[in-house]
């Protein structure tokens, strides 16, 4: 398993990160995974044996149960891994049991430490932007957690460009800890991140952590044009589809991924993940699994490397429509007419 630096920090993380959204069976997330301790132990052990040293969870995953299960699965191996979790979502019925206030961040961190069975969190991430909490309050609370030794690095997830840049500017002005990572949705079916967020992260030295690299499983190879949808998957569940994309375009991309995969003796899912590992700014791609077979397949992603020509072909096929002002900037200034 190859290692990459986590943004501009000196910490090295595996280029694949095991996400644990599938751990636990409470609330909304029971339909995503529903894995108990025994099944989670198997997946964590497989990941560690394959060289993964990076694990990602969140307090809201199965109402805290994912953190509990992950902490127990890691056991006395905690010191050898980089552990990431998140705060922002509702964790109780009270008016202050949600958001990015100093109160909720402090309480959320203490609760996560207890559930994970650890005395520090390597990467503490805010799960989404909170329009009701001043960014100064949020960033100062996170800085305090680092100074107290409860957190080593901080990151954000699902921010827009202006929100992230404002947060970084506040930290720079006050001398507080900066975000070192952005966790974001990025896949062959969702390349909007390249408009603003990828250039921002490259400019400011943030590492990108990719969530849902297979677009909710559509790019796993299980979905094929003209064939019935597989049952028992996230996309076939009772909830409305969370990720929106053009299915016909997605089927074209799956067929191309299949061709590339066959050339490398690899699967569609491995090719989709391999593509993202070739993209500039990516520190780690988060993979999740319900079964050992799924995880074993994803772990083989790092056994090979996609060629520049293959990446270019997929770039062209998956190119999103340009948005303003990016298409205007690409045109450049008008050329003077010849005399």
C-alpha positions as CSV (number, residue, x, y, z in Angstrom):
1,X,0.0,0.0,0.0
2,X,1.5,3.3,-1.1
3,X,1.5,6.3,1.3
4,X,0.8,9.9,0.6
5,X,1.2,13.0,2.8
6,X,-2.0,14.3,4.3
7,X,-2.0,17.7,2.6
8,X,1.0,19.8,3.7
9,X,1.4,18.0,7.0
10,X,4.2,15.6,7.7
11,X,1.8,12.8,8.3
12,X,1.7,9.9,5.8
13,X,-1.6,8.1,5.2
14,X,-2.5,5.2,3.0
15,X,-3.9,6.2,-0.4
16,X,-6.9,4.1,0.4
17,X,-8.8,5.0,3.6
18,X,-11.4,2.6,5.1
19,X,-14.7,4.5,5.7
20,X,-17.0,3.0,8.4
21,X,-20.4,4.3,7.4
22,X,-21.4,0.7,7.1
23,X,-20.7,0.0,10.7
24,X,-23.8,0.0,13.0
25,X,-27.5,-0.4,12.5
26,X,-29.2,2.6,14.0
27,X,-31.3,5.3,12.4
28,X,-30.8,6.2,8.7
29,X,-27.5,4.4,8.5
30,X,-28.9,0.9,9.2
31,X,-30.0,0.8,5.6
32,X,-26.5,1.6,4.4
33,X,-24.5,-1.1,6.2
34,X,-25.9,-2.6,9.4
35,X,-22.6,-4.4,10.2
36,X,-22.1,-5.6,13.7
37,X,-18.9,-5.9,15.7
38,X,-17.9,-9.3,14.3
39,X,-18.2,-8.2,10.7
40,X,-16.5,-4.9,11.3
41,X,-13.6,-6.7,13.0
42,X,-13.1,-8.8,9.9
43,X,-13.0,-5.7,7.6
44,X,-10.7,-3.7,9.9
45,X,-8.3,-6.6,10.1
46,X,-8.3,-7.1,6.3
47,X,-7.6,-3.4,5.8
48,X,-4.7,-3.4,8.3
49,X,-3.2,-6.5,6.8
50,X,-3.3,-4.8,3.3
51,X,-1.4,-1.8,4.7
52,X,-4.2,0.7,5.3
53,X,-3.3,3.0,8.2
54,X,-6.2,5.5,7.7
55,X,-9.7,5.1,9.0
56,X,-12.6,7.5,8.7
57,X,-15.9,7.7,10.7
58,X,-18.3,10.3,12.0
59,X,-20.4,10.8,15.2
60,X,-23.7,10.7,13.2
61,X,-23.0,7.3,11.6
62,X,-25.5,5.0,13.3
63,X,-25.9,7.6,16.1
64,X,-22.4,7.0,17.4
65,X,-22.3,3.3,17.1
66,X,-19.9,3.3,14.1
67,X,-17.3,5.1,16.3
68,X,-17.8,2.6,19.1
69,X,-17.5,-0.4,16.8
70,X,-14.4,1.1,15.1
71,X,-12.7,1.8,18.4
72,X,-13.2,-1.8,19.6
73,X,-12.1,-3.2,16.3
74,X,-8.8,-1.3,16.4
75,X,-8.1,-2.2,20.0
76,X,-4.5,-1.9,21.0
77,X,-3.5,-1.1,17.4
78,X,-4.7,2.5,17.8
79,X,-1.2,4.1,18.0
80,X,-0.2,2.8,14.5
81,X,-3.1,4.3,12.6
82,X,-4.4,7.7,11.6
83,X,-8.0,8.1,12.9
84,X,-10.4,10.6,11.5
85,X,-14.0,11.5,12.7
86,X,-16.4,14.3,12.2
87,X,-18.8,16.7,14.1
88,X,-21.7,18.8,13.0
89,X,-24.9,16.6,12.8
90,X,-27.6,16.2,15.3
91,X,-26.6,13.9,18.2
92,X,-29.5,14.5,20.6
93,X,-32.9,16.2,21.0
94,X,-31.7,19.5,22.5
95,X,-31.3,22.8,20.7
96,X,-27.5,22.7,21.1
97,X,-27.0,19.1,20.1
98,X,-26.3,20.1,16.5
99,X,-24.1,22.6,14.6
100,X,-20.6,24.1,14.9
101,X,-20.9,26.2,18.0
102,X,-18.1,26.0,20.6
103,X,-20.6,24.1,22.8
104,X,-21.4,21.4,20.3
105,X,-17.9,21.0,19.0
106,X,-16.5,20.6,22.5
107,X,-19.2,18.2,23.7
108,X,-19.0,16.3,20.3
109,X,-15.2,15.9,20.6
110,X,-15.4,14.6,24.2
111,X,-18.2,12.1,23.2
112,X,-16.3,10.9,20.2
113,X,-13.1,10.3,22.3
114,X,-15.2,8.2,24.7
115,X,-16.9,6.2,22.0
116,X,-13.7,5.6,20.1
117,X,-11.8,4.6,23.3
118,X,-8.9,6.9,22.7
119,X,-7.5,10.1,24.2
120,X,-6.8,11.9,20.9
121,X,-8.2,12.2,17.4
122,X,-5.7,12.5,14.6
123,X,-8.0,14.4,12.2
124,X,-11.1,16.1,13.5
125,X,-13.4,17.3,10.6
126,X,-16.4,19.5,10.5
127,X,-19.0,17.5,8.5
128,X,-20.7,20.4,6.8
129,X,-20.9,24.2,6.9
130,X,-23.0,25.7,9.6
131,X,-24.6,29.1,8.5
132,X,-25.8,29.7,12.1
133,X,-22.4,29.6,13.8
134,X,-19.8,32.3,13.2
135,X,-16.7,30.8,11.6
136,X,-14.6,32.6,14.1
137,X,-16.3,30.7,16.9
138,X,-15.9,27.4,15.0
139,X,-12.2,27.9,14.2
140,X,-11.3,29.0,17.7
141,X,-13.0,26.0,19.3
142,X,-11.1,23.7,16.9
143,X,-7.9,25.5,17.7
144,X,-8.5,25.0,21.4
145,X,-9.0,21.3,20.9
146,X,-5.6,21.1,19.2
147,X,-3.9,23.1,22.0
148,X,-5.5,20.8,24.6
149,X,-4.0,17.7,22.8
150,X,-7.4,16.2,22.1
151,X,-7.0,16.7,18.3
152,X,-3.9,16.8,16.2
153,X,-5.2,18.1,12.9
154,X,-8.4,19.6,11.7
155,X,-10.3,19.3,8.4
156,X,-13.6,20.2,6.8
157,X,-16.1,18.5,4.5
158,X,-18.7,19.6,2.0
159,X,-17.6,23.3,2.1
160,X,-18.0,25.6,-0.9
161,X,-15.0,27.7,-2.1
162,X,-15.8,30.9,-0.3
163,X,-16.6,29.1,3.0
164,X,-13.3,27.3,3.0
165,X,-11.3,30.3,2.0
166,X,-12.9,32.4,4.6
167,X,-12.1,29.8,7.3
168,X,-8.5,29.7,6.2
169,X,-8.2,33.5,6.2
170,X,-9.6,33.6,9.7
171,X,-7.1,31.0,10.9
172,X,-4.2,32.9,9.2
173,X,-5.3,36.2,10.7
174,X,-5.6,34.9,14.2
175,X,-2.7,32.4,14.2
176,X,-5.1,29.5,14.8
177,X,-4.9,26.0,13.4
178,X,-5.8,25.7,9.7
179,X,-7.8,23.1,8.0
180,X,-5.4,20.6,6.4
181,X,-7.9,18.5,4.5
182,X,-11.1,18.8,2.5
183,X,-13.3,15.7,2.4
184,X,-15.5,15.9,-0.6
185,X,-17.7,14.0,-3.1
186,X,-15.5,13.3,-6.2
187,X,-16.0,10.7,-8.9
188,X,-16.1,10.2,-12.6
189,X,-19.8,11.1,-12.3
190,X,-19.1,14.2,-10.2
191,X,-16.2,16.3,-11.2
192,X,-17.6,19.7,-10.2
193,X,-14.9,19.8,-7.5
194,X,-12.4,20.6,-10.2
195,X,-14.0,24.0,-10.9
196,X,-13.0,25.7,-7.7
197,X,-12.2,23.3,-4.8
198,X,-9.3,21.4,-6.4
199,X,-7.4,24.6,-7.4
200,X,-8.1,26.1,-4.0
201,X,-6.7,23.0,-2.2
202,X,-3.7,22.9,-4.4
203,X,-3.1,26.6,-3.8
204,X,-3.6,26.4,0.0
205,X,-2.0,23.0,0.5
206,X,-5.0,21.0,1.6
207,X,-5.2,17.3,1.0
208,X,-8.4,16.0,-0.7
209,X,-10.1,13.0,0.9
210,X,-12.6,11.6,-1.6
211,X,-16.0,10.3,-0.4
212,X,-18.3,8.1,-2.5
213,X,-15.7,7.6,-5.3
214,X,-18.0,5.0,-6.9
215,X,-21.0,7.4,-6.9
216,X,-23.0,5.4,-4.4
217,X,-22.0,2.1,-6.0
218,X,-23.1,2.9,-9.6
219,X,-19.5,2.6,-10.8
220,X,-18.9,-0.7,-9.0
221,X,-19.7,-2.7,-12.1
222,X,-23.0,-4.1,-10.7
223,X,-25.0,-1.7,-12.8
224,X,-25.1,-2.4,-16.5
225,X,-27.0,-1.0,-19.5
226,X,-30.1,-3.1,-20.3
227,X,-29.8,-5.3,-17.2
228,X,-32.1,-5.3,-14.1
229,X,-30.8,-3.2,-11.2
230,X,-29.2,-5.4,-8.5
231,X,-31.3,-5.7,-5.3
232,X,-30.2,-4.9,-1.8
233,X,-27.9,-2.0,-2.8
234,X,-27.9,1.6,-1.6
235,X,-29.2,2.8,-4.9
236,X,-32.1,0.4,-4.9
237,X,-33.1,1.1,-1.3
238,X,-36.3,2.7,0.0
239,X,-34.8,6.2,0.3
240,X,-34.7,8.6,-2.7
241,X,-31.4,8.6,-4.6
242,X,-29.0,10.7,-2.7
243,X,-26.5,11.3,-5.6
244,X,-27.9,12.6,-8.8
245,X,-26.3,11.9,-12.2
246,X,-27.1,11.1,-15.9
247,X,-27.5,7.3,-16.0
248,X,-26.9,7.0,-19.8
249,X,-23.6,8.9,-19.4
250,X,-22.8,6.7,-16.4
251,X,-23.4,3.5,-18.4
252,X,-21.0,4.8,-21.1
253,X,-18.3,5.4,-18.4
254,X,-18.9,1.9,-16.9
255,X,-18.3,0.3,-20.3
256,X,-15.0,2.3,-20.7
257,X,-13.9,1.4,-17.2
258,X,-14.6,-2.3,-18.0
259,X,-12.3,-2.1,-21.1
260,X,-9.6,-0.4,-19.1
261,X,-10.0,-2.9,-16.2
262,X,-9.8,-5.9,-18.5
263,X,-6.5,-4.6,-19.9
264,X,-5.1,-4.5,-16.4
265,X,-6.8,-7.7,-15.2
266,X,-8.9,-5.5,-12.9
267,X,-12.5,-4.8,-12.2
268,X,-14.7,-1.8,-13.0
269,X,-14.6,-0.6,-9.4
270,X,-10.8,-0.8,-9.2
271,X,-10.6,1.2,-12.4
272,X,-12.9,3.9,-11.1
273,X,-10.8,4.2,-7.9
274,X,-7.6,4.1,-9.8
275,X,-8.7,7.1,-11.9
276,X,-9.1,9.2,-8.7
277,X,-5.7,8.2,-7.4
278,X,-4.3,9.7,-10.5
279,X,-5.9,13.1,-9.9
280,X,-3.8,16.0,-8.5
281,X,-4.4,16.9,-4.9
282,X,-5.9,13.7,-3.7
283,X,-4.4,12.5,-0.5
284,X,-6.6,9.5,0.0
285,X,-9.7,7.8,-1.4
286,X,-12.3,6.6,1.1
287,X,-13.6,3.1,0.4
288,X,-16.4,1.4,2.2
289,X,-17.7,-2.2,2.2
290,X,-20.4,-4.4,3.4
291,X,-18.6,-7.7,2.8
292,X,-15.1,-9.0,2.8
293,X,-15.4,-9.7,-0.9
294,X,-16.2,-6.0,-1.7
295,X,-13.3,-4.9,0.4
296,X,-10.9,-7.4,-1.1
297,X,-11.7,-6.2,-4.6
298,X,-11.2,-2.5,-3.7
299,X,-7.9,-3.2,-2.0
300,X,-6.5,-4.5,-5.3
301,X,-6.8,-1.0,-6.7
302,X,-3.3,-0.2,-5.6
303,X,-1.8,-3.2,-7.4
304,X,-1.7,-1.3,-10.7
305,X,-1.7,2.2,-12.2
306,X,-3.8,3.7,-14.9
307,X,-1.9,5.1,-17.9
308,X,-2.0,8.8,-18.7
309,X,-3.8,8.0,-22.0
310,X,-6.5,6.0,-20.1
311,X,-7.0,8.9,-17.6
312,X,-7.3,11.3,-20.5
313,X,-9.9,9.2,-22.2
314,X,-12.0,9.1,-19.1
315,X,-11.5,12.8,-18.6
316,X,-13.0,13.5,-22.0
317,X,-15.9,11.1,-21.5
318,X,-16.8,12.4,-18.0
319,X,-16.2,16.1,-18.7
320,X,-19.0,18.2,-17.1
321,X,-20.6,21.2,-18.8
322,X,-18.6,24.3,-18.0
323,X,-20.2,26.7,-15.5
324,X,-19.9,30.5,-15.5
325,X,-17.5,32.2,-14.9
326,X,-15.2,29.2,-15.8
327,X,-16.2,29.1,-19.4
328,X,-15.7,32.8,-19.7
329,X,-12.3,32.7,-18.1
330,X,-11.3,29.8,-20.4
331,X,-12.1,32.0,-23.4
332,X,-9.6,34.7,-22.4
333,X,-9.8,38.3,-23.5
334,X,-11.1,39.0,-27.0
335,X,-8.5,39.2,-29.7
336,X,-8.4,42.4,-31.7
337,X,-9.7,42.2,-35.2
338,X,-7.1,42.4,-37.9
339,X,-6.8,45.7,-39.6
